[in-house]
Amino acid sequence: MKAPVIARVLGIAFLLAGILGFAPFVTVPAGLTAQWVTLNAGYGFLAAMFPVNVAHDVIHVLFGIWGLAAAGTFAGAVRYCRAIAWIYGLLVVLGAIPTTNTLFGIIPIYGFDVGLHLLVALLAFYGGYGAGRFETTPLGAPAASTPPPAI
């Protein structure tokens, strides 16, 4: 899979997750045993598994739009994959630490979100730094263009 395909798939997935986070029939309200967050507007669990709130949903929608826009060019898709790999890699670390797993009370990133963020980071890393970053000709030979510089 090449970087534009990965950027497009992640963009669609982020956009879908962000939109579904606003849907009350897909999001289960957070109970009394859920971790405390300051920004509790729309706080619940998407598909009864992934903690979300309004800020989390808006960020997913923005990352989705960015991914779909970046998929238009090869260099843009590689840059998007690299940025997402680093951002979501950081979110994996922050989500695994009890003090920071709600991003200081603003966005819940704990529980199953940690594993999902790891999967997104690995896929984006492949698109940005792995074999997905090389543009090839129809015969499979490397193209004359080089991938964009690392972020």
N, C-alpha and C positions, 0 to 999 in steps of 0.2 A: 504494500500500500504506500502510495506517495503522499507527500505533505499536503497537497490540495485536497485529496480525498479525506485525510485525517482531519484537516481543518473543517471541512464541510460536515463530516460526521459529528465531530465535537460541537460544532455550531448548532446543528439541528438538535442534538441531545441537550445542550445547555438551554436552548430556546424552549424546547418542550418541557424540561424540568422547571424552568422559571415560570412558564405559563400554568403548568399543572399545580405549582405551589400555591397559586392564587385560587384554585378550584376547591371549594369546600367539600365536595364529594370525594376528593382524592386525598385530602389532608385531614388527618385525625388530630383534634385539639390536644395540646400538651396537658397531661394530667398533673396531679399534685406531686408525683414522684419525679417529674422531669427537672432537669437542671434549670437553675434560675438564670434568666436573661433580663437585662434592663429594657431592651427593645422587644416587647412581647406582642406587638401588633402582628397578627397572623401566625403566631408561634404555634407550631404543631409538628406532626410527623408525616412527611410525604410517603404515601403507600404504607403508612404505619411503621416505617423503618428509618427514614432519613430526617433528622431535625431540620426544620426550615422556619424562617420568619420573613417578613416583608423585605428587609434588606437583603437577605440571602436570595430571595426570588428575583429581585431587581438586578442583582449582580449576575445571576445566571442568565437573565435575558440579555444584559449588556455583553457578556462573554459570547453568547450565541450570535448576536448581531455582528460582533467583531469577527467571529470565526467564519461566518458566511461571507462577509465582505473580504476577508483576507484570503479566502479560497479562490478568489478571482485571478490572482497571480501566483506564480510559483514561489517567488521570493517573499511575498507577503504571507503565504501559507507557512513557509519555513520559519519566518520571524514569529508568527502567531504560535506555532507549535513550541518554539523555544521559550517564549514568554509564559505560556500555559504550563509547560513542564516545570519551570522554576516557581511560579506562583503556587501551583498545586503541590509541588514538593514541599514548599514551606508550610502549606496548610496541613499536610500530613503530619509534619513535626509538631505544629501548634495544636492540632487536634488530639495528639497522643499525650500531651502534657495537661494534667488536670487544671492547672491554674489558667491556662490560655485556651482551653477547648471550647470556650464560648466567645473567643476574640474579645475578652474583657467585658462580657455581658452584652455585646452588640449582635453578633452572628453565631448561632450554634453550629459547631463543626465537630461534634463528638459522635461516638457510637459507630454505626455503619458508614457514616460519612467519611471516616478516616480511610477505610478500605476502598471506598469508591473514589476518593481523591487520589489514592495511590495508583489505582488502575488508570485514571485520567492522566496522571503525571507520567506514567510509564509509556502510554500510547503517544502522548505529546512528545516525550523525549525521543521516541523512535522517529517521529516525523520531523523533529527539529535537528537532531544530532545523529540519528542512525541512518540506515539505508534509505529511508523515506526522503532524505534531504537532497538526493541526487536526481537531477532531471536527466532523463535518457531519451534517446532518439527511438523511433519505432523498431529499429533493429537491435536495440539493447545496448548500443555503444554509448559511452558518456557523451553528453552534449558539450559544446564549446564553452558554454557559460559555467561559471563557478557558483557555488551556493553563497548566500550572503554571509557577511562576517558574523561571528558569534556576538550575542548580546552581552 
